[in-house]
Amino acid sequence: MEVLCEKLLRELPDDACVVACRFPFPQWPHRASQGDGLDQAWAYDISTVRSALGQA
């Protein structure tokens, strides 16, 4: 999962939004979450993630 996180942070523009279902990005702060267990999904704003990780 770490390789995918790095790729997304490297290649996506600042205004991108990533939606993950079933498997969250554990180090990323999510903007929203919906559902529970296997039916849970998370939304992440790339600009917020970059700021939280010190990559802005």
N, CA, C and O atoms as CSV, one atom per row, in Angstrom:
chain,resi,resn,atom,element,x,y,z
A,1,MET,N,N,0.827,-1.191,0.000
A,1,MET,CA,C,0.000,0.000,0.000
A,1,MET,C,C,0.873,1.256,0.000
A,1,MET,O,O,0.491,2.291,-0.545
A,2,GLU,N,N,2.048,1.147,0.619
A,2,GLU,CA,C,2.942,2.307,0.690
A,2,GLU,C,C,3.380,2.778,-0.696
A,2,GLU,O,O,3.487,3.980,-0.941
A,3,VAL,N,N,3.633,1.838,-1.595
A,3,VAL,CA,C,4.045,2.191,-2.954
A,3,VAL,C,C,2.924,2.938,-3.670
A,3,VAL,O,O,3.179,3.909,-4.383
A,4,LEU,N,N,1.684,2.487,-3.481
A,4,LEU,CA,C,0.543,3.162,-4.095
A,4,LEU,C,C,0.382,4.570,-3.530
A,4,LEU,O,O,0.111,5.507,-4.282
A,5,CYS,N,N,0.544,4.733,-2.228
A,5,CYS,CA,C,0.454,6.066,-1.608
A,5,CYS,C,C,1.469,7.014,-2.226
A,5,CYS,O,O,1.134,8.142,-2.587
A,6,GLU,N,N,2.698,6.557,-2.347
A,6,GLU,CA,C,3.758,7.389,-2.924
A,6,GLU,C,C,3.454,7.754,-4.368
A,6,GLU,O,O,3.665,8.896,-4.775
A,7,LYS,N,N,2.962,6.799,-5.147
A,7,LYS,CA,C,2.635,7.044,-6.554
A,7,LYS,C,C,1.521,8.079,-6.674
A,7,LYS,O,O,1.618,9.005,-7.480
A,8,LEU,N,N,0.468,7.927,-5.880
A,8,LEU,CA,C,-0.639,8.879,-5.943
A,8,LEU,C,C,-0.192,10.277,-5.547
A,8,LEU,O,O,-0.561,11.251,-6.203
A,9,LEU,N,N,0.592,10.391,-4.490
A,9,LEU,CA,C,1.078,11.700,-4.052
A,9,LEU,C,C,1.992,12.343,-5.093
A,9,LEU,O,O,1.989,13.563,-5.259
A,10,ARG,N,N,2.755,11.540,-5.777
A,10,ARG,CA,C,3.684,12.044,-6.790
A,10,ARG,C,C,2.955,12.484,-8.065
A,10,ARG,O,O,3.351,13.468,-8.689
A,11,GLU,N,N,1.900,11.771,-8.458
A,11,GLU,CA,C,1.314,11.982,-9.778
A,11,GLU,C,C,0.001,12.761,-9.810
A,11,GLU,O,O,-0.344,13.325,-10.848
A,12,LEU,N,N,-0.740,12.809,-8.703
A,12,LEU,CA,C,-2.034,13.491,-8.729
A,12,LEU,C,C,-1.894,14.990,-8.510
A,12,LEU,O,O,-1.016,15.430,-7.766
A,13,PRO,N,N,-2.761,15.788,-9.158
A,13,PRO,CA,C,-2.743,17.235,-8.916
A,13,PRO,C,C,-3.311,17.556,-7.535
A,13,PRO,O,O,-3.964,16.717,-6.915
A,14,ASP,N,N,-3.058,18.767,-7.064
A,14,ASP,CA,C,-3.507,19.177,-5.724
A,14,ASP,C,C,-5.017,19.143,-5.545
A,14,ASP,O,O,-5.496,18.963,-4.426
A,15,ASP,N,N,-5.776,19.312,-6.623
A,15,ASP,CA,C,-7.234,19.342,-6.481
A,15,ASP,C,C,-7.882,17.960,-6.631
A,15,ASP,O,O,-9.104,17.859,-6.731
A,16,ALA,N,N,-7.073,16.901,-6.647
A,16,ALA,CA,C,-7.601,15.543,-6.788
A,16,ALA,C,C,-8.215,15.043,-5.485
A,16,ALA,O,O,-7.834,15.459,-4.391
A,17,CYS,N,N,-9.176,14.138,-5.639
A,17,CYS,CA,C,-9.802,13.463,-4.512
A,17,CYS,C,C,-9.688,11.960,-4.755
A,17,CYS,O,O,-10.005,11.473,-5.840
A,18,VAL,N,N,-9.241,11.244,-3.753
A,18,VAL,CA,C,-9.096,9.790,-3.852
A,18,VAL,C,C,-10.182,9.160,-2.983
A,18,VAL,O,O,-10.364,9.547,-1.829
A,19,VAL,N,N,-10.896,8.193,-3.540
A,19,VAL,CA,C,-11.900,7.450,-2.791
A,19,VAL,C,C,-11.424,6.002,-2.698
A,19,VAL,O,O,-11.149,5.364,-3.713
A,20,ALA,N,N,-11.331,5.496,-1.480
A,20,ALA,CA,C,-10.883,4.121,-1.247
A,20,ALA,C,C,-12.009,3.339,-0.578
A,20,ALA,O,O,-12.671,3.842,0.330
A,21,CYS,N,N,-12.215,2.131,-1.025
A,21,CYS,CA,C,-13.255,1.274,-0.469
A,21,CYS,C,C,-12.603,0.051,0.167
A,21,CYS,O,O,-11.723,-0.565,-0.435
A,22,ARG,N,N,-13.021,-0.298,1.359
A,22,ARG,CA,C,-12.569,-1.461,2.128
A,22,ARG,C,C,-11.192,-1.318,2.754
A,22,ARG,O,O,-10.985,-1.777,3.877
A,23,PHE,N,N,-10.245,-0.698,2.065
A,23,PHE,CA,C,-8.879,-0.572,2.578
A,23,PHE,C,C,-8.470,0.894,2.612
A,23,PHE,O,O,-8.210,1.476,1.559
A,24,PRO,N,N,-8.405,1.510,3.797
A,24,PRO,CA,C,-8.031,2.925,3.879
A,24,PRO,C,C,-6.526,3.106,3.717
A,24,PRO,O,O,-5.754,2.149,3.777
A,25,PHE,N,N,-6.135,4.345,3.514
A,25,PHE,CA,C,-4.729,4.717,3.546
A,25,PHE,C,C,-4.448,5.130,4.989
A,25,PHE,O,O,-4.812,6.242,5.371
A,26,PRO,N,N,-3.824,4.293,5.799
A,26,PRO,CA,C,-3.728,4.509,7.244
A,26,PRO,C,C,-3.032,5.811,7.667
A,26,PRO,O,O,-3.411,6.397,8.681
A,27,GLN,N,N,-2.043,6.268,6.931
A,27,GLN,CA,C,-1.318,7.486,7.327
A,27,GLN,C,C,-1.966,8.752,6.789
A,27,GLN,O,O,-1.535,9.852,7.136
A,28,TRP,N,N,-2.978,8.628,5.961
A,28,TRP,CA,C,-3.622,9.789,5.358
A,28,TRP,C,C,-4.831,10.231,6.189
A,28,TRP,O,O,-5.627,9.393,6.611
A,29,PRO,N,N,-4.974,11.539,6.429
A,29,PRO,CA,C,-6.183,12.026,7.089
A,29,PRO,C,C,-7.332,12.060,6.075
A,29,PRO,O,O,-7.188,12.642,5.001
A,30,HIS,N,N,-8.455,11.449,6.402
A,30,HIS,CA,C,-9.574,11.417,5.455
A,30,HIS,C,C,-10.499,12.602,5.670
A,30,HIS,O,O,-10.618,13.130,6.776
A,31,ARG,N,N,-11.147,13.004,4.593
A,31,ARG,CA,C,-12.106,14.113,4.626
A,31,ARG,C,C,-13.465,13.606,5.054
A,31,ARG,O,O,-14.197,14.291,5.769
A,32,ALA,N,N,-13.802,12.406,4.616
A,32,ALA,CA,C,-15.104,11.827,4.948
A,32,ALA,C,C,-15.002,10.315,4.962
A,32,ALA,O,O,-14.125,9.727,4.329
A,33,SER,N,N,-15.909,9.700,5.692
A,33,SER,CA,C,-15.980,8.242,5.769
A,33,SER,C,C,-17.444,7.847,5.806
A,33,SER,O,O,-18.265,8.517,6.432
A,34,GLN,N,N,-17.760,6.759,5.135
A,34,GLN,CA,C,-19.150,6.304,5.070
A,34,GLN,C,C,-19.186,4.788,5.188
A,34,GLN,O,O,-18.371,4.103,4.570
A,35,GLY,N,N,-20.102,4.262,5.959
A,35,GLY,CA,C,-20.290,2.826,6.073
A,35,GLY,C,C,-19.472,2.219,7.199
A,35,GLY,O,O,-18.821,2.924,7.970
A,36,ASP,N,N,-19.521,0.882,7.276
A,36,ASP,CA,C,-18.813,0.131,8.309
A,36,ASP,C,C,-18.237,-1.157,7.721
A,36,ASP,O,O,-18.767,-1.709,6.758
A,37,GLY,N,N,-17.147,-1.621,8.319
A,37,GLY,CA,C,-16.570,-2.912,7.934
A,37,GLY,C,C,-16.211,-2.987,6.462
A,37,GLY,O,O,-15.561,-2.089,5.928
A,38,LEU,N,N,-16.636,-4.061,5.806
A,38,LEU,CA,C,-16.312,-4.256,4.394
A,38,LEU,C,C,-17.022,-3.275,3.483
A,38,LEU,O,O,-16.648,-3.127,2.319
A,39,ASP,N,N,-18.034,-2.606,3.993
A,39,ASP,CA,C,-18.788,-1.640,3.197
A,39,ASP,C,C,-18.366,-0.203,3.475
A,39,ASP,O,O,-19.098,0.725,3.130
A,40,GLN,N,N,-17.212,0.000,4.084
A,40,GLN,CA,C,-16.755,1.349,4.415
A,40,GLN,C,C,-15.934,1.932,3.271
A,40,GLN,O,O,-15.197,1.221,2.588
A,41,ALA,N,N,-16.078,3.239,3.077
A,41,ALA,CA,C,-15.311,3.972,2.069
A,41,ALA,C,C,-14.777,5.257,2.701
A,41,ALA,O,O,-15.382,5.803,3.625
A,42,TRP,N,N,-13.648,5.729,2.199
A,42,TRP,CA,C,-13.000,6.936,2.705
A,42,TRP,C,C,-12.707,7.869,1.537
A,42,TRP,O,O,-12.390,7.417,0.436
A,43,ALA,N,N,-12.814,9.168,1.782
A,43,ALA,CA,C,-12.475,10.172,0.780
A,43,ALA,C,C,-11.299,10.996,1.295
A,43,ALA,O,O,-11.272,11.409,2.454
A,44,TYR,N,N,-10.337,11.224,0.419
A,44,TYR,CA,C,-9.124,11.962,0.782
A,44,TYR,C,C,-8.894,13.090,-0.225
A,44,TYR,O,O,-8.958,12.866,-1.434
A,45,ASP,N,N,-8.628,14.297,0.271
A,45,ASP,CA,C,-8.207,15.416,-0.577
A,45,ASP,C,C,-6.686,15.404,-0.620
A,45,ASP,O,O,-6.028,15.469,0.419
A,46,ILE,N,N,-6.141,15.324,-1.804
A,46,ILE,CA,C,-4.679,15.206,-1.943
A,46,ILE,C,C,-3.955,16.410,-1.347
A,46,ILE,O,O,-2.903,16.245,-0.731
A,47,SER,N,N,-4.489,17.605,-1.515
A,47,SER,CA,C,-3.802,18.781,-0.945
A,47,SER,C,C,-3.749,18.693,0.578
A,47,SER,O,O,-2.745,19.078,1.179
A,48,THR,N,N,-4.807,18.195,1.212
A,48,THR,CA,C,-4.833,18.031,2.670
A,48,THR,C,C,-3.858,16.952,3.110
A,48,THR,O,O,-3.164,17.105,4.116
A,49,VAL,N,N,-3.806,15.870,2.361
A,49,VAL,CA,C,-2.877,14.778,2.685
A,49,VAL,C,C,-1.439,15.265,2.590
A,49,VAL,O,O,-0.624,14.983,3.469
A,50,ARG,N,N,-1.125,15.999,1.519
A,50,ARG,CA,C,0.242,16.529,1.357
A,50,ARG,C,C,0.608,17.455,2.512
A,50,ARG,O,O,1.719,17.390,3.039
A,51,SER,N,N,-0.318,18.304,2.898
A,51,SER,CA,C,-0.060,19.227,4.020
A,51,SER,C,C,0.186,18.467,5.308
A,51,SER,O,O,1.111,18.792,6.053
A,52,ALA,N,N,-0.624,17.464,5.578
A,52,ALA,CA,C,-0.494,16.677,6.826
A,52,ALA,C,C,0.803,15.891,6.859
A,52,ALA,O,O,1.365,15.668,7.931
A,53,LEU,N,N,1.286,15.469,5.696
A,53,LEU,CA,C,2.525,14.695,5.631
A,53,LEU,C,C,3.755,15.580,5.438
A,53,LEU,O,O,4.872,15.076,5.325
A,54,GLY,N,N,3.553,16.894,5.402
A,54,GLY,CA,C,4.676,17.810,5.248
A,54,GLY,C,C,5.247,17.861,3.845
A,54,GLY,O,O,6.423,18.172,3.660
A,55,GLN,N,N,4.409,17.553,2.844
A,55,GLN,CA,C,4.881,17.549,1.449
A,55,GLN,C,C,4.346,18.717,0.648
A,55,GLN,O,O,4.497,18.751,-0.574
A,56,ALA,N,N,3.733,19.661,1.306
A,56,ALA,CA,C,3.124,20.799,0.586
A,56,ALA,C,C,4.162,21.799,0.169
A,56,ALA,O,O,3.830,22.813,-0.445
